[in-house]
């Protein structure tokens, strides 16, 4: 598979088959992704691969906390505190695509909450990766991490697997760290759902649009 083909094929998948992913396949994916670049070769990534009981334990704890009204607090600000165009319209359109595909009305708060909870269960993916990083690292390491995670997603496509990168899985970092045995020297960057796509699921039927190159690029001689 060409890299350009993998880039176009990759999408955020939100429904998975109940089919385990062999550990050797996960290892192959990580073995490819470890070639990702990082500033001065710091390789700031720490990966926790969860399946089975551990995966379910973290998900259940997150859902219980969410239902009890516990507010999530990520270790860093993923989104701006004040939105403006063109970013806000794109964000709104992204949400509308999801809810309109599922037929969830704006006023249907119960179904919206149910759909949000699906984030914490990683949409039924059999594998959930948590990405952690030593808290001494700075902004540049987040850039490194982005390249590493993209490498994982592209390698997964080559293996016939689907993924969904999830900031929501970093909303309750204490649950993740305490369950997995990481101390407070680590921050939780995000998570990633990994598995085989359920192609029959309605939620996987849409694709979010991308801007044309001309809208975000300027060429200088």
Secondary structure, DSSP 4 states (H G I P E B T S, - for coil): --HHHHHHH--B---B-S----HHHHHHHHHHHTT---GGG----EEEEE-HHHHHHHHHHHHHHHHTTPPP--SS--S-SS--TTHHHHHHHHHHHHHHHHT--TT-HHHHHHHHHHHHTGGG-SEEEEEEEETT--HHHHHHHHHHHHHHHHHHHHTT-EEEEEGGGGTTHHHHHHHHT--TTEEEEEEEEEE-B-TT-GGGS-------HHHH-----
